[in-house]
């Protein structure tokens, strides 16, 4: 079983990197996060030159509400993931290759889990780019809070995995890749912004907070690991993979 899943994940990764989309997303993701890091660092240097007392540099660079690397990149992840997941299952449906998979000794579970593992590996590559920025910060920032940044990376990775599970589910509903991409984008946009709606109504506030994936990830970017949020991401991932 695990060998089948491994083979599917490896094949999916190879096909993913044969297309320019995967490389383009990595380049854009790396350039955008690098520019954010440079802007935050330049702001701290300017403040220091003007004689201000610099405190909480790690939070300012990564978790700042206005331009922090993690907080800003988190708000752009839902644009990237639909482009990666739109063809994972829909291409099998449109080309008819799904019949070949069904005729081989492979179950639906192995197919879906294998494709999800390929996205998990791709997500690790994206997190690796942010980890390089973390190493640069560790080398130049005084009293660098490494544990807080690593917790933020974990939150972003869980968010990527949750988005990928939703994208795979949408891709399994249609044979048209554009429809899968648009459907995934709509759902992720709703889940990304629902946490800020109707916050003046106590009952609705609880519901929107429960539905907000990005709100759960903000706990991690603040340096806190909450078991409730870890379970929440696990439930979301498991739910959409099961539906797929």
C-alpha positions in Angstrom: 0.0 0.0 0.0 2.7 2.5 1.0 4.7 1.7 -2.1 1.7 2.4 -4.3 1.2 5.8 -2.5 4.9 6.6 -2.9 4.8 5.8 -6.6 1.7 8.0 -7.2 3.2 10.9 -5.2 6.5 10.6 -7.1 4.7 10.5 -10.4 2.5 13.5 -9.5 5.5 15.5 -8.4 7.3 14.8 -11.7 4.3 15.8 -13.7 3.9 18.9 -11.6 7.5 20.1 -12.2 7.3 19.3 -15.9 4.9 22.3 -16.1 6.1 25.8 -15.7 3.3 26.6 -13.2 5.0 24.9 -10.3 8.4 26.6 -11.0 6.7 30.0 -11.5 4.9 29.8 -8.2 8.1 29.0 -6.4 9.9 31.9 -8.0 7.0 34.4 -7.3 6.7 33.0 -3.7 10.4 33.3 -3.1 10.7 36.8 -4.6 7.6 38.1 -2.7 8.7 36.7 0.7 12.2 38.0 0.1 11.0 41.5 -0.7 8.8 41.5 2.4 11.8 40.4 4.5 14.0 43.2 3.0 11.3 45.8 3.6 10.8 44.9 7.2 14.6 44.7 7.8 15.1 48.1 6.2 12.4 49.6 8.4 14.1 48.3 11.5 17.5 49.6 10.4 16.1 53.0 9.6 14.4 53.2 13.0 17.6 52.2 14.7 19.6 54.9 12.8 17.1 57.5 14.0 17.8 56.5 17.6 14.7 54.5 18.4 14.9 51.6 20.9 14.3 48.4 18.8 12.4 45.7 20.6 10.6 42.6 19.4 12.5 42.5 16.1 11.5 38.9 15.4 7.8 39.7 15.7 8.2 42.9 13.6 9.8 41.0 10.8 7.6 37.9 10.7 4.3 38.5 12.6 3.8 42.2 12.1 0.2 42.8 11.2 1.2 45.4 8.6 3.7 43.7 6.2 5.1 40.9 8.3 6.6 38.0 6.2 4.3 35.3 7.7 1.2 37.3 8.0 1.4 38.7 4.5 2.4 35.4 2.8 -0.5 33.7 4.7 -2.9 36.1 3.0 -1.6 35.1 -0.5 -1.4 31.3 -0.1 -5.0 30.9 -1.3 -4.0 32.4 -4.7 -1.2 29.8 -5.2 -2.8 26.6 -4.2 -5.7 26.4 -6.7 -3.2 26.6 -9.6 -1.4 23.6 -8.2 -4.4 21.4 -7.3 -6.7 22.2 -10.2 -5.3 19.3 -12.4 -4.5 16.7 -9.7 -7.7 14.7 -10.3 -9.5 16.6 -13.1 -6.8 15.8 -15.6 -7.4 12.1 -14.9 -11.1 12.5 -15.5 -10.7 14.6 -18.7 -8.1 12.4 -20.3 -9.7 9.1 -19.4 -6.6 7.9 -17.6 -8.7 7.3 -14.4 -9.9 4.1 -16.1 -6.4 2.8 -16.3 -5.9 3.6 -12.6 -9.1 1.8 -11.7 -8.0 -1.3 -13.8 -4.7 -1.5 -11.8 -4.5 -2.8 -8.2 -4.9 0.7 -6.8 -7.7 1.8 -4.5 -9.3 5.3 -4.4 -7.7 5.9 -1.1 -4.2 5.3 -2.4 -4.8 7.6 -5.4 -6.1 10.5 -3.3 -3.5 10.0 -0.5 -0.7 9.8 -3.0 -1.7 13.0 -4.7 -2.0 14.7 -1.4 1.5 13.5 -0.4 2.8 15.2 -3.5 1.3 18.4 -2.4 2.7 18.0 1.1 6.2 17.6 -0.4 5.6 20.7 -2.6 4.4 22.6 0.5 7.7 21.6 2.3 9.6 23.2 -0.6 7.6 26.4 -0.1 8.2 26.3 3.7 11.9 25.7 2.9 12.1 29.1 1.1 10.8 30.7 4.3 13.2 28.7 6.3 16.1 30.2 4.4 14.8 33.7 5.3 14.6 32.4 8.9 18.3 31.4 8.8 19.2 34.8 7.5 17.3 36.5 10.3 18.9 34.2 12.8 22.3 35.4 11.7 21.7 39.1 11.8 18.9 39.8 14.3 19.9 40.2 17.9 18.0 38.0 20.4 16.3 36.1 17.6 13.3 34.1 18.8 13.8 30.9 16.8 11.0 28.9 18.5 8.4 31.5 17.6 9.4 31.5 13.9 9.5 27.7 13.7 6.0 27.7 15.2 4.8 30.1 12.5 6.3 27.9 9.8 4.4 24.9 11.2 1.1 26.9 11.1 1.8 28.0 7.5 2.5 24.4 6.5 -0.7 23.1 8.1 -2.6 25.8 6.2 -1.0 24.8 2.9 -2.0 21.1 3.6 -5.6 22.1 4.4 -5.8 24.3 1.3 -4.4 21.4 -0.8 -7.0 18.9 0.6 -9.8 21.3 -0.3 -8.2 21.8 -3.8 -8.0 18.0 -4.4 -11.7 17.7 -3.4 -12.7 20.4 -5.9 -10.5 18.8 -8.6 -12.3 15.5 -8.1 -15.7 17.1 -8.8 -15.1 18.2 -12.4 -13.1 17.2 -15.5 -12.4 20.9 -16.3 -9.3 22.3 -14.6 -10.4 25.9 -14.8 -13.6 25.1 -13.1 -11.7 23.3 -10.4 -9.3 26.2 -9.9 -12.1 28.8 -9.7 -14.1 26.7 -7.4 -11.1 26.2 -5.1 -10.3 29.9 -5.2 -13.9 30.8 -4.2 -14.0 28.4 -1.2 -10.5 29.4 0.0 -11.4 33.1 -0.3 -14.5 32.6 1.8 -12.6 30.6 4.4 -9.9 33.2 4.4 -12.2 36.2 5.1 -15.1 34.7 6.9 -13.3 35.2 10.3 -13.8 39.0 9.9 -17.5 39.0 9.2 -20.2 40.0 11.7 -17.9 40.1 14.7 -20.4 42.3 16.6 -22.9 39.3 16.9 -21.7 36.9 19.6 -23.3 33.7 18.2 -22.2 34.5 14.6 -18.7 35.4 15.8 -18.2 31.9 17.2 -19.4 30.3 13.9 -17.2 32.5 11.7 -14.2 31.9 13.9 -14.7 28.2 13.7 -14.8 28.3 9.9 -11.8 30.6 9.5 -8.7 28.6 8.5 -6.5 31.7 8.3 -7.6 32.7 11.8 -6.3 29.4 13.1 -3.0 29.8 11.4 -2.6 33.3 13.0 -2.3 31.6 16.4 0.8 29.8 15.1 2.4 32.9 13.5 2.0 34.5 16.9 4.3 31.8 18.4 1.6 29.7 20.1 0.8 26.0 19.5 -2.8 25.2 20.4 -3.8 21.6 20.4 -7.3 22.6 19.4 -6.0 24.3 16.2 -3.8 21.2 15.4 -6.8 19.0 15.7 -8.9 21.4 13.6 -6.5 21.3 10.7 -6.3 17.5 11.0 -10.1 17.3 10.9 -10.4 19.6 7.8 -7.7 17.7 5.9 -9.2 14.3 6.8 -12.7 15.5 5.9 -11.9 16.8 2.4 -9.7 13.8 1.6 -12.5 11.5 2.6 -15.0 13.4 0.5 -12.6 13.2 -2.4 
